[in-house]
């Protein structure tokens, strides 16, 4: 319950933190200026806070020992947004990523990448439900196509290696897979 409550109040945290007396600016190794508003303990970010990065990104959420740790929201300059959990400054555990083109992923992350179970809605309308490893489809999964067709099977490195394609028209399922270029074939 605590984690979901924190996620619900992060936008309010951003507004409150922007008016906080606990703010600082620093210049990173690349010469970009960042500003931080929020809690500190012994001079390091600890607790709740908001950081505005010199590259245009923003983060609002929990901090521990100067790292994003716990529940938070990360807004990328390119329009991507991540809402979820962080560990050691990376997406870790349950989270949701959305992109400006309409793509979205709901599932687990490991070391900043999609890893484990998840649902990934692609910009072309396809939806993948299944396992991920190191940011790619890997293991058992299902692809739901916009026309109603459905593929169930095994995936490796984002490609379907074996499985069954069921057409929306109710015709008999067909064994299918993808070649190395991603084209669907029936052996």
C-alpha positions in Angstrom: 0.0 0.0 0.0 2.8 2.4 0.9 4.4 2.0 -2.6 1.2 2.7 -4.5 0.5 5.7 -2.3 3.9 7.2 -3.0 3.3 6.7 -6.8 0.0 8.5 -6.6 1.5 11.5 -4.8 4.6 11.9 -6.9 3.2 14.7 -9.1 2.3 16.7 -5.9 5.8 16.0 -4.6 7.2 17.6 -7.7 5.2 20.8 -7.0 6.1 20.9 -3.3 9.7 20.1 -3.9 10.1 22.9 -6.4 9.3 25.4 -3.6 11.5 23.6 -1.0 14.3 25.5 0.8 16.5 22.3 0.3 17.7 22.9 -3.2 21.0 22.8 -4.8 22.6 23.1 -8.2 25.7 21.2 -9.5 27.6 20.8 -12.6 28.3 17.3 -13.8 31.3 15.8 -15.6 29.8 16.7 -19.0 29.3 20.3 -18.0 25.5 19.9 -17.7 23.8 21.6 -14.7 21.4 19.7 -12.6 19.2 21.0 -9.8 17.8 19.0 -6.9 14.9 19.9 -4.6 14.1 17.7 -1.6 15.3 15.8 1.4 19.0 15.4 2.4 20.8 13.5 5.1 24.4 14.3 5.9 24.6 16.3 2.6 23.4 13.5 0.3 20.0 13.0 -1.3 18.0 10.8 1.0 14.2 10.6 1.2 11.9 12.3 -1.3 13.1 14.7 -4.0 13.0 16.0 -7.5 16.0 16.4 -9.8 16.1 18.4 -13.0 18.9 17.2 -15.2 20.9 19.4 -17.6 19.8 17.2 -20.6 16.1 18.0 -20.0 15.2 14.9 -18.1 13.4 15.0 -14.7 13.0 12.6 -11.8 10.6 12.8 -8.8 10.7 10.1 -6.2 12.6 8.3 -3.5 16.3 8.6 -3.0 18.9 6.7 -0.9 22.5 7.6 -0.7 22.3 10.0 -3.7 20.7 7.3 -5.9 17.2 6.8 -7.2 16.0 4.1 -4.9 12.3 3.1 -4.4 9.2 4.4 -6.1 9.6 7.2 -8.6 8.7 8.8 -11.9 11.3 9.6 -14.6 10.4 12.0 -17.5 12.8 11.8 -20.4 13.3 14.8 -22.7 12.2 12.7 -25.7 8.8 12.2 -24.2 9.3 8.8 -22.7 8.0 8.3 -19.2 8.7 5.6 -16.6 6.6 5.1 -13.4 7.8 2.4 -11.1 10.6 1.2 -8.9 14.3 2.0 -9.0 17.4 0.4 -7.5 20.8 1.9 -7.7 19.6 4.6 -10.2 18.1 2.0 -12.6 14.6 0.8 -13.4 14.2 -2.3 -11.2 11.1 -4.4 -10.4 7.6 -3.5 -11.4 7.1 -0.5 -13.6 5.4 1.1 -16.6 7.2 2.8 -19.5 5.4 4.9 -22.2 6.7 6.4 -25.3 5.5 9.4 -27.4 4.6 7.1 -30.4 2.0 5.3 -28.2 4.1 2.3 -27.2 3.9 1.2 -23.6 5.3 -1.6 -21.5 3.9 -2.8 -18.2 5.9 -5.4 -16.4 9.2 -6.1 -14.6 12.6 -4.5 -15.1 16.1 -5.7 -14.2 19.1 -3.4 -14.4 17.1 -0.8 -16.4 15.8 -3.3 -19.0 12.6 -5.1 -19.7 13.2 -8.5 -18.0 10.7 -11.1 -16.7 7.0 -11.0 -17.4 5.4 -8.1 -19.2 2.9 -6.7 -21.7 4.3 -4.6 -24.5 1.9 -2.6 -26.8 3.7 -1.6 -30.0 3.0 1.5 -32.0 1.7 -0.7 -34.9 -1.1 -2.0 -32.7 0.5 -5.4 -31.9 0.6 -6.5 -28.3 3.1 -9.0 -26.9 2.3 -10.7 -23.6 5.1 -12.9 -22.2 8.6 -13.2 -21.1 11.5 -10.7 -21.7 15.2 -11.0 -21.2 17.6 -8.1 -21.6 15.0 -5.9 -23.3 13.9 -8.5 -26.0 11.1 -11.1 -26.3 12.5 -14.3 -24.9 10.7 -17.4 -23.8 7.0 -18.1 -23.9 4.8 -15.4 -25.3 1.7 -14.4 -27.3 1.4 -11.8 -30.0 -2.1 -10.3 -30.5 -2.4 -8.7 -33.9 -4.7 -5.7 -34.7 -6.7 -7.8 -37.2 -7.6 -10.4 -34.5 -4.9 -13.0 -35.4 -3.0 -14.5 -32.5 0.4 -16.2 -32.3 1.4 -18.3 -29.3 4.8 -19.9 -28.9 8.5 -19.4 -28.1 10.6 -16.4 -28.7 14.3 -15.7 -28.9 16.0 -12.3 -29.5 12.6 -10.7 -30.4 11.8 -13.4 -33.0 9.1 -16.2 -32.8 11.1 -19.4 -33.2 8.2 -21.9 -33.0 4.5 -21.8 -32.3 1.0 -21.7 -33.7 -0.8 -18.9 -35.6 -4.5 -18.7 -35.1 -6.4 -16.6 -37.6 -9.3 -14.4 -36.6 -11.5 -16.1 -39.2 -11.5 -19.3 -37.2 -9.5 -21.4 -39.7 -7.3 -24.2 -38.4 -4.2 -23.1 -36.5 -1.0 -23.2 -38.5 2.5 -23.9 -37.3 4.5 -20.6 -37.8 7.7 -18.8 -37.0 9.7 -15.8 -38.0 12.8 -15.9 -40.2 15.9 -13.8 -39.3 14.4 -10.7 -40.9 11.2 -11.0 -38.9 9.0 -12.2 -41.8 6.3 -14.8 -40.8 6.7 -18.2 -42.4 4.9 -21.5 -42.1 7.3 -24.5 -42.5 
